[in-house]
Amino acid sequence: MLRTKTDRIVMVIFYTVIALFAFACLYPIVLTFMTSITDEQTLVRNGYQLFPEKFSLAAYNIIATTMSSKVFSAYRITVMVTVVGTCLSLFVTASAGYVVSVRDFKHRNFINMLLYIPMVFSAGLLPWYLVCTKYYHLTNTIWALILPPCLNVFNVFLMRNFFSSLPSAVFESARIDGAGHFRIFFLIAIPMAQVGIITVGMLYALSYWNDYYNALMFIRKSNMYPMQYYLYNILSNIQFAARQSQSHTNYNITIPSETMKMAIIIVTILPILFLYPLIQRYIVKGVVVGAVKG
């Protein structure tokens, strides 16, 4: 079909708006990277610039030379926690979402109420900490980084909505053929809700990858620090050393504290930047079309 002049104008407007939005999303990342390779004195003198006068890799050299082995160890812990935690969280969340989406399950409203209460009311930090340390004994264990954020009630309701939106004729056909709920869940509901699974999985993966609070609360061994908490300690030490050097006039040491912050951000988000384009096509892909039996 030939596009009219009005259609072409509308398409130009749409693409312009999308391009501007993409630029607005990409600009902070580019600025952060350019700042991380900027000389510290140039940054202090001229501020944040997209094209700095003088480049320097001092921040990355500090990460690569003085703490490379510890950084790789922290990366290993973070990757393991993210992979195991995401898989476990997806299984628990999808199972709970499927249970409360079954219309003929007589206790679904009661379970929905139990899930909804923690979204509104919280017992507080102290009971949560006591339960995790005194009763579950999670201190200095890898499970302290996996189990506390394992279930997000909002994601359960999100998965419930995904399962509820699936065609009921598919589940009725499976029950007529003699399939039970376990077979329906694993062989029918999960493949058909692939978009929801990937979406919720991405939310859990980002949550596990960016988490440092649980390590701050439960981990005391340095060899078990995840990446986020380890870089947080590095940044705190650098800021302390920078304040000490400024308070003593006899020391003329330039510590790249500002560029170090940006380098830490780049090191932290780099795997996510490479991972997201690989799974984006699964998020936008529809899998329900044609699922209903004719």
ABEGO torsion letter per residue (X at the ends): XBBBAAAAAAAAAAAAAAAAAAAAAAAAAAAAAAAAABBAAAAAAAEBBABBABBBAAAAAAAAAAAAAAAAAAAAAAAAAAAAAAAAAAAAAAAAAAAAABAABAAAAAAAAAAAAAAABBAEAAAAAAAAAAAAGABGBAAAAAAAAABBAAAAAAAAAAAAABBAAAAAAAAAAGBBAAAAAAAAAAAAAAAAAAAAAAAAAAAAAABAAAAAAABABAAABBAAAAAAAAAAAAAAAAAAAAABAABBBBBBAAAAAAAAAAAAAAAAAAAAAAAAAAAABBAABGABBX
